[in-house]
Structure formats: C-alpha cells, structure tokens
C-alpha cells in the first residue's frame, strides 16, 4: 500500500512501483468519457498445446467469447476484437455478439502488433474515444464490474493510464487515455503498453476485489 498526499491522491513510491488507489478514495465528481474496448485475441497459444486456447470452453462457451462478453456487459463501447492466429475460427466463435473485428496480419511478431491494430481500428471508428481499455482474450474471468471501476476511476481523473490490481499485484485490463494513442500505435515487440504504464507519471493501479485480473489461460490446467 502506498502513502497518500494531504489531498488524498496516492503518492508514487521511491521504489518506482505504481501507486495503488482504493476505489473509496475516488472523488465523487466525474464526467462521462467515451471509452472503447480493445480485446487482444491474435496469439498462437503455443504453451496450450496443439489446440487454440481461445476456442477452449469455459462453462460451455469459448474463452474468447467469454472474454468479449465481459466487455460488452460493461460501460466500454465500441468493442474491437483483434484477430490473428486462426482468425476465421475465432471470428466464428464471436458470431452473434456485438463486437467488431480487426485482423493483425503480423500477429506472430508479438502482442505489440495486435495493440497497434486495435488502436488503429478504434481511431478509424465513427466514435472518437477519450480512452481505450485494453483486455486480453485469454483472461475470461475478469468481471464487468472491474471494467466499469476502471472507467469510473478514469472519469474521476485518477490517472491517464490505469491498470487493475488484485491483492497488491498489477493485472489486466489496462485503460489508456487518448494522449497515448500515437505511441501505442507505434509500439514494437511483445511489450505492448507495459512500458507506458510503468514509466508515465500519470499511471496508477486501481485495487479491485477481482482475482480474475490476475488469472490467464496458458495451459489446459488453467481452465
């Protein structure tokens, strides 16, 4: 837990770790920002084995559909799902729910290429978002209330880059203000937005009572 200033704002620790904000510390005043959702679902899932982990099922529903539905049931809109590996099969798993898709042809170069694809897709959208919430297709156990909590924190000016945290540990998803869109559209490798989150002075962790923000699907046993 971090110390707070006299104004109640979390203070960045000398260790360089991100400050952790409790929802109760948020100001009661907030706006109504437009936040787009970007679900990264392009990876090859090599650790899962021969099968595509995004098409494995949770409660009878494909993992990627489960994760996408979390965004749909939250306050983010629109929702763009970035496809890559087995794009047609993953798109089929999403049929019938209110998402748009964008294909990352360079998905095998790392997560950053999918992030670029997603940010570029929402910038081409009719909606001009104030921020983007980036979630992962292999993390189906995040609660919609966690997504809404991040949007609420952003609306209350808690930070410009806000990641969910559980039990003091950083997790996903992460919300990025529009001012980061240019750099997010140019990130390389497999880092994604992590460096932006960890290095920007306006970054913060939001404590949530949701272990799903730390639980991803890497191997079949994770299901």
C-alpha positions in Angstrom: 0.0 0.0 0.0 1.3 3.5 -0.8 1.2 6.6 1.2 -1.2 9.4 0.2 -0.8 13.2 -0.1 -2.9 15.5 2.0 -5.3 15.8 -0.9 -5.9 12.0 -0.9 -4.0 11.3 -4.1 -1.7 8.3 -4.0 2.0 9.2 -4.0 4.4 7.4 -6.3 6.8 5.3 -4.1 10.5 5.8 -4.3 10.9 2.2 -5.4 9.3 3.2 -8.8 6.3 0.9 -8.3 3.0 2.2 -9.3 0.8 3.8 -6.6 -2.3 1.8 -5.7 -5.6 3.6 -5.5 -8.5 2.3 -3.5 -11.9 2.9 -5.1 -13.2 4.6 -1.9 -10.6 7.3 -2.4 -12.0 8.4 -5.7 -13.6 11.9 -6.0 -17.4 11.9 -6.1 -17.2 14.2 -9.2 -16.8 12.5 -12.5 -17.5 13.1 -16.2 -18.9 10.7 -18.8 -15.9 9.8 -21.0 -16.2 7.6 -24.1 -14.0 4.5 -23.6 -13.5 2.0 -26.4 -12.7 -1.6 -25.6 -9.9 -3.5 -27.4 -9.6 -7.2 -26.8 -6.4 -8.8 -28.0 -7.1 -12.3 -29.4 -4.5 -12.9 -32.0 -1.9 -15.0 -30.3 -0.8 -18.6 -31.2 -1.2 -20.0 -27.7 1.9 -22.3 -28.1 2.0 -23.2 -24.4 -1.5 -24.5 -24.5 -0.5 -27.3 -26.9 -1.9 -28.2 -30.3 -5.4 -26.6 -29.6 -6.2 -22.9 -29.7 -6.8 -21.9 -26.1 -9.2 -19.1 -27.2 -11.5 -21.8 -28.5 -11.4 -23.9 -25.4 -14.5 -23.6 -23.3 -15.5 -22.1 -20.0 -19.0 -23.0 -18.9 -19.6 -24.3 -22.4 -18.6 -21.0 -24.0 -15.3 -20.3 -26.0 -12.7 -18.5 -23.9 -12.5 -15.6 -26.4 -16.3 -15.2 -26.4 -16.4 -15.2 -22.6 -13.8 -12.5 -22.5 -15.5 -10.4 -25.2 -18.8 -10.7 -23.4 -17.2 -9.2 -20.3 -16.5 -6.0 -22.3 -19.9 -6.0 -23.9 -21.6 -6.1 -20.5 -19.5 -3.2 -19.2 -19.5 0.6 -20.0 -17.0 0.4 -22.8 -18.2 1.0 -26.4 -17.4 0.1 -29.1 -15.6 -3.2 -28.6 -13.0 -4.3 -31.1 -11.5 -7.8 -31.1 -8.1 -8.1 -32.7 -7.8 -11.4 -34.5 -4.7 -13.2 -36.0 -3.9 -16.8 -35.4 -6.8 -18.9 -36.8 -8.7 -15.7 -37.4 -11.7 -17.3 -39.2 -12.2 -19.8 -36.4 -12.0 -17.2 -33.7 -14.4 -14.9 -35.6 -16.9 -17.7 -35.9 -16.7 -18.1 -32.1 -17.7 -14.5 -31.7 -20.8 -14.6 -34.0 -24.0 -13.2 -32.6 -22.4 -10.8 -30.1 -21.9 -7.1 -30.5 -18.2 -6.8 -31.4 -16.2 -5.6 -34.3 -13.1 -7.4 -35.5 -9.8 -6.3 -36.9 -7.1 -8.7 -38.3 -3.5 -8.4 -37.3 -1.6 -10.0 -40.2 1.7 -9.7 -38.2 0.3 -11.5 -35.1 3.4 -13.7 -34.9 5.7 -10.7 -34.2 4.3 -10.2 -30.7 1.5 -8.6 -28.7 2.5 -5.1 -29.6 1.4 -5.6 -33.2 -2.0 -6.6 -32.0 -2.2 -3.5 -29.8 -1.2 -1.3 -32.8 -4.0 -3.0 -34.8 -6.6 -2.4 -32.1 -5.7 1.3 -31.5 -5.7 2.0 -35.2 -9.1 0.3 -35.6 -10.8 2.4 -32.9 -9.3 5.6 -34.3 -10.9 4.8 -37.6 -14.3 4.3 -35.9 -17.1 6.8 -36.1 -16.8 7.2 -32.3 -14.0 9.4 -31.1 -13.0 7.8 -27.8 -11.4 9.6 -24.9 -9.6 6.4 -23.9 -9.1 2.8 -24.7 -9.4 -0.2 -22.3 -7.1 -3.0 -23.4 -8.1 -6.5 -22.3 -6.7 -9.9 -23.2 -8.6 -12.7 -24.9 -7.1 -15.4 -22.7 -8.4 -13.8 -19.5 -12.1 -14.7 -19.4 -12.5 -14.4 -15.6 -12.4 -10.6 -15.4 -15.7 -9.2 -14.1 -17.6 -6.5 -16.0 -17.7 -4.6 -12.7 -13.9 -4.3 -12.8 -14.1 -2.8 -16.3 -16.6 -0.3 -15.0 -14.5 0.5 -12.0 -11.6 1.4 -14.3 -13.8 3.6 -16.4 -15.2 5.3 -13.2 -11.6 5.9 -12.0 -10.6 7.4 -15.3 -13.8 9.7 -15.3 -12.7 10.8 -11.8 -9.3 11.8 -13.1 -7.5 9.1 -11.1 -4.9 8.7 -13.8 -4.2 8.7 -17.5 -3.1 5.0 -17.5 -4.9 2.8 -15.1 -4.4 -0.9 -14.5 -6.5 -3.2 -12.4 -4.7 -4.8 -9.4 -5.7 -7.6 -7.1 -4.1 -8.2 -3.7 -1.5 -5.6 -4.4 -0.3 -7.1 -7.7 -0.7 -5.5 -11.1 -3.0 -7.3 -13.6 -5.2 -6.7 -16.6 -7.0 -4.9 -18.2 -5.4 -1.5 -18.6 -7.0 1.7 -19.6 -5.1 4.3 -21.6 -6.0 7.9 -22.2 -6.2 9.1 -25.8 -2.9 11.0 -25.4 -1.2 7.7 -25.5 -2.8 6.5 -28.8 0.1 7.8 -31.0 2.7 5.9 -29.1 0.5 2.8 -28.7 0.0 2.7 -32.4 3.8 2.5 -32.8 4.9 0.1 -30.1 7.1 -2.8 -31.1 7.9 -6.4 -29.9 6.0 -8.2 -27.2 5.9 -5.4 -24.6 2.6 -3.8 -25.6 1.7 -0.9 -23.4 3.6 -2.1 -20.3 6.4 0.4 -20.6 4.0 3.3 -21.0 2.1 2.2 -17.9 5.2 1.7 -15.8 7.0 4.9 -16.9 4.3 7.5 -17.1 3.9 9.8 -14.1 0.1 9.7 -14.5 -0.1 5.9 -14.2 -1.9 4.2 -11.2 -3.2 0.8 -10.1 -6.8 0.5 -9.1 -7.4 -2.0 -6.4 -10.3 -4.3 -7.2 -11.8 -7.3 -5.5 -11.5 -9.5 -8.6 -8.9 -12.3 -8.8 -9.7 -12.6 -12.5 -7.4 -9.7 -13.3 -4.5 -11.9 -12.4 -5.8 -15.2 -13.9 -5.0 -16.0 -17.6 -5.2 -19.2 -19.6 -1.8 -20.5 -20.6 -2.1 -24.3 -20.2 -5.2 -26.6 -20.1 -4.9 -26.9 -16.4 -5.7 -23.2 -16.1 -9.3 -23.9 -17.1 
